[in-house]
Amino acid sequence: MRPRFGLWLAFVFVVVVLDQLSKQIVLAQLVPGESIPVTGFFNLVLLFNPGAAFSFLADHSGWQRWFFTALAAIICLWLGRLMYQHQHERLQPFAFALIIGGAIGNVIDRLFIGAVVDFLYFHVGRYGWPAFNLADSAITLGVGLMLWAQFRPAGHASPKENHS
């Protein structure tokens, strides 16, 4: 079996490009705070989140921008190493690539805008889930798949290449 690490890196790139492209479209079409109903439970919005998930630490003085950027870089390096080690599997490196791509997408926002661009808002009446973006979706899906890969029965694991 030939190495697949380059393919996994290409997938990371695709996740980053799709995330950034979607954010650029939203930035070009909406003004901050604007909300466009798409369905009875989903709106496109334009919000800037200087914090983390659920606006964690968003109300601080700005240090969190660099903290979350550094944290994402460390996690991406660690997951990149794991992705390299597991490159011949399917589920694990796919999960790692989703997380890395999503993290890079949000880091780009932090570096160039100072906050993460969020635009997907799901709600029921006046109760809603905090707005998020494609990078957040990739990270969430990646973490879920990573956990699933860890806890599924050993007989269902992807075959690894024999390095004799």
C-alpha positions in Angstrom: 0.0 0.0 0.0 1.5 3.4 -1.0 1.5 6.3 1.4 -1.6 8.5 1.5 -0.4 11.4 3.6 -0.4 13.7 0.6 -4.0 12.9 0.0 -4.9 13.6 3.6 -3.1 16.9 3.4 -5.0 17.7 0.1 -8.3 17.0 2.0 -7.2 19.4 4.8 -6.7 22.0 2.0 -10.1 21.3 0.6 -11.8 21.8 4.0 -9.9 25.1 4.5 -10.8 26.4 1.0 -14.5 25.5 1.4 -14.6 27.1 4.8 -12.9 30.3 3.6 -14.9 30.5 0.4 -18.2 30.2 2.3 -17.1 32.9 4.7 -16.1 35.2 1.9 -19.5 34.8 0.3 -21.3 35.6 3.5 -19.0 38.6 4.2 -19.8 39.9 0.7 -23.5 39.5 1.0 -24.4 40.4 4.6 -23.6 43.2 7.0 -22.7 42.4 10.6 -25.8 41.4 12.6 -27.9 40.9 9.5 -30.1 37.8 9.5 -31.7 36.2 6.4 -34.4 33.5 7.0 -33.8 30.5 4.8 -36.3 28.2 6.5 -38.5 28.3 9.5 -35.6 26.9 11.6 -32.5 28.2 9.8 -31.1 31.7 9.1 -27.9 33.0 7.5 -26.4 35.6 9.8 -23.1 37.5 10.0 -21.5 37.4 13.4 -18.0 37.7 14.6 -16.9 35.6 17.5 -13.6 36.6 19.2 -13.9 33.7 21.6 -14.2 29.9 21.2 -17.2 27.6 21.0 -20.4 29.1 22.3 -18.5 32.5 22.5 -16.3 31.2 25.4 -14.0 34.0 26.5 -15.4 36.3 23.9 -15.8 39.2 26.3 -12.1 39.4 27.3 -9.6 42.0 26.2 -8.1 40.3 23.1 -5.5 37.9 24.6 -7.9 35.0 23.7 -7.2 35.6 20.0 -3.6 34.6 20.4 -4.3 31.9 22.9 -6.8 30.1 20.6 -4.4 30.6 17.6 -1.5 29.0 19.5 -3.7 26.3 20.9 -5.0 25.5 17.4 -1.4 25.4 16.0 -0.3 22.9 18.7 -3.4 20.7 18.2 -2.9 20.8 14.4 0.8 19.7 14.7 -0.2 16.9 17.1 -3.0 15.7 14.8 -0.8 16.1 11.8 1.6 13.7 13.3 -1.2 11.3 14.1 -2.5 11.6 10.6 0.9 10.7 9.3 1.1 7.7 11.6 -2.3 6.5 10.6 -2.2 7.5 6.9 -3.0 4.0 5.6 -6.3 3.9 7.6 -9.4 5.6 6.5 -11.5 6.8 9.5 -8.8 8.2 11.8 -6.9 10.3 9.2 -10.2 11.5 7.8 -11.2 12.6 11.3 -7.9 14.3 11.9 -8.0 16.0 8.5 -11.5 17.5 9.2 -10.3 18.8 12.6 -7.1 20.3 11.2 -8.9 21.9 8.2 -11.5 23.4 10.5 -8.9 24.7 12.9 -6.9 26.3 10.2 -10.0 27.9 8.7 -10.8 29.5 12.1 -7.2 30.5 12.7 -7.2 32.3 9.3 -10.2 34.3 10.6 -8.5 35.1 13.9 -5.3 36.3 12.2 -6.8 38.4 9.4 -10.1 39.5 10.9 -9.5 39.3 14.7 -12.5 37.0 15.2 -14.1 33.9 13.7 -16.8 34.5 11.1 -20.0 32.6 12.0 -23.0 32.5 9.8 -25.1 29.4 10.2 -27.9 29.8 12.8 -30.5 27.1 13.6 -33.4 27.9 15.9 -36.8 26.9 17.1 -38.9 30.0 17.6 -36.9 32.4 19.7 -34.6 29.6 21.0 -31.5 29.0 19.0 -28.2 27.2 18.8 -25.2 29.6 18.8 -24.2 30.5 15.2 -21.3 28.6 13.7 -19.5 28.0 10.4 -18.2 25.2 8.1 -14.9 25.0 10.0 -16.8 24.4 13.3 -18.9 21.7 11.5 -15.7 20.0 10.3 -14.2 20.1 13.7 -17.3 18.7 15.4 -17.7 15.9 12.8 -14.0 15.1 13.0 -14.0 14.8 16.8 -17.1 12.6 16.6 -15.5 10.3 14.0 -12.2 10.3 16.0 -14.1 9.2 19.1 -16.1 6.6 17.1 -12.9 5.2 15.7 -11.5 4.9 19.3 -14.5 3.1 20.8 -15.7 0.9 18.0 -14.9 -2.9 18.3 -11.4 -3.9 17.2 -12.8 -6.1 14.4 -14.2 -3.0 12.7 -10.9 -1.1 12.6 -9.4 -0.2 9.2 -6.5 -2.4 8.2 -3.0 -0.9 8.7 -0.2 -1.4 6.3 2.4 -4.0 7.3 5.7 -2.3 7.8 8.1 -5.3 7.7 
